[in-house]
Amino acid sequence: MHHGAVAPEACPALVLNADFRPLSYYPLSLWSWQDTIKAVFLDRVNIVSEYDRVVRSPTFEFRLPSVVSLKTYVKPSRTPAFTRFNVFLRDRFTCQYCGDHEDLTFDHVIPRSKGGQTTWENVVTACSPCNLAKGGYMPQDVRMHPAQKPQCPSVSQLHSNGRLFPPNYLHDSWQDYLYWDTELDP
C-alpha cells in the first residue's frame, strides 16, 4: 500500500486559453487527467506545469499535466448564457431582497402572471422565503425591490464575481494563472 499516493482522478488540469488566461473562472476550466493526456497526444495543448504523479503504460511513462494551454486561441463569448447559475453568479449568490445566501431560487421582478418575461432584465436571485412573500405581486405593491437592477452582465463581470467564490481545491501550480489582478508579493 502506498501512503500519500495521489490517485490520477485527483489530478485535474487547469486549462488556459492560448493567452494563458483560464477559459473560465466559475466554474473553473478543468479537464480530467484522461482528457488532458488525449489533448497532449493530439497536439492541441502545451504542457505548462506538471504534477509529481506519473501514469504508466507498457510502453511509456508520463507525468500528469497540472496546467495546459491551448495551442489555438478560443475567442471568449461576448454575452454570457442566460442560465440559473449565471443569474446566481451575477447576483453573487445573494437574495436581492434580504441579502440571505441560503435556499436560493430566482424571482421574476415583474411576475409572469403580469406579463413579466424570463430575461436577464426581469429575473433576480431570491431566497425561497422572499420569493414566497413577493409571490405574484409587483415590487411596489409589497415594497420588495431588488438591491440591484437586473441586467445582462458582461462576461468579465461574471469572471470578476467568480473570483469571489474560489473552488474548494486549487493546486499550487494554478495560482500564477488564476488571479492576475491580485497584488504581488514583494
N, C-alpha and C positions, 0 to 999 in steps of 0.2 A: 504493500500500500504506500502510495506517495503522499507524504504530508505536505500540505500547502500547494499541491499541484493545482493548476488552473485549468478547468475544462475549456475546450475550444468554444463552447456555447457562450462562455463569459467573456469572449474576446471580440466584440463588435468593432468595426472600423468606422471612424468618423470620415464622412465623405465630403470633400471640399470641391467646389467648382474649380475651373481652371485658373481663376483669380485668387485661389486659396481662401475663399470665404465659404462657410458651410452652405450647402444647398438650402437648408432651413435650420432655424434655431428651435422652433417649437412646433411640432416635435423635432428633436434634433435629428439631422440626417445621418443615420447609422445604417450599415449593412451588416448582415451576418458574416461570419468568417468564410462560409461557403461561397456566398455571392461575391465577396471581396476577392477570393482566390480566383474565381471564374473570370472576374473583370481583369485581374492581373494577367492571366493566361491569354485572354482575348486582346490584350494590349490596349485596354480602354482607360487605364488609370496609371498614375505614377505612385510608387510607394514613397511616402513622406517620412513615416515613422513605423517602428515595429514593436511588437510585444516580445518578451523573452520566450514566450511559448512557441514551440515548434510542432508542426504536424509532419508525419512521415508516411510515405507510401513505399512499396517495394523498390522503387527506382529513384526517389529523391526525398529530400527533407527541405522544409520551407518554414521560415519564421513568419508567424501571422502578422499581417499589417495592422497597425493601430490607427494610422491616418493615411488616407489616399486622396489624391487629387485627380479630377477628371482631365483627360488629355484634350477634350473638346469642351469649350465654354458653352454652358447651357444658359440661355437668356432667361432670367427670372420673370415670372408672370408679373404684369403691371398691376393687375387687380386681383385681390385675394378671392378665393372661392367663398361663396356665401354658405357657411356651414354652422351648425350649432356650436362646434368647438371654436371656430373663429370669432363668433359673436361673444362667447365667454372670454376669449383671449383679448378681443378689443376692449371689453369691459373689465379686464383684469380679474376675472373670476370673482366679481363683486356684484351683489344685488344693487341695482341702480336706484332702488327706492329706500333701502335701510342700511346698506353697506355691509350686510352679512356675507359670509363666504361659504355657508353650508346649504345643502339641499337646493342646489341651483337648477333653474329651468329657464325658459325665456317667456317674455310677455310681449304682446302686441300693444304698443302705446295707444294707438287708435285701434280699438277692438275689431276683429274681423266682422263681427255682427253689425258694426257701424261702417263697414267699407274699408277697414284697415288692411293693408297688404302685408305679405310676409317678405319684407325687404330690409336691407341694411338700415334704411331711414325710419323704420317703424318697429323694429324688434330690439329689445334690450334684455340683458341678463336680470333675472329676478329670482329671489328665493321663493320657495313654494308658499309660505305664509303671505308674503306680499302679493304674489300672483293671485292667490285666492281672495285676498282683501280687495284688490283692484277689480278682479272679475271682468265683466263686460262693460265697465264704466269708462267714461272719458276721464283723462287725468284731472281736469279741473273739477269734475263732479265729486271726486273723492279726495281731492287735494293730494294726489300722488303724482309727482312729476319726476322723471328720471334725473339723476345727478348730472348726466351729460347728455346733450342732444345726440340721438343716434344718427350715425352717418357711416358711409362706407370708408373703412380705414385704408391707408396705403399699406403695401407690403412691408415697407420699412417701419411703420408704426407697429404692425404685428410682430416683426422681428424684435423691435425695441421692448415691447411688452413681454415677449417670450423670454428675453434675457432676465426678467424679474423672477422667472419660475424655472430655475435650472433643474435638469434631470437629477434623479437620485444618485446616479452613478456618472462620474466624469473621470476618465483616465488622465493621468498626469500629462501624457503626450498630446492631449487635446487642448490643453489650456491656452497655448500660444495662438490657436486658431479661432477660439470661440468669442472672446470679448475684446475686440480690437480697440474699443473706446474706453477700456478701464485704465486707470492710472498705472504707470510702470513703476516698478521698484527702482530706487536709485542704485 
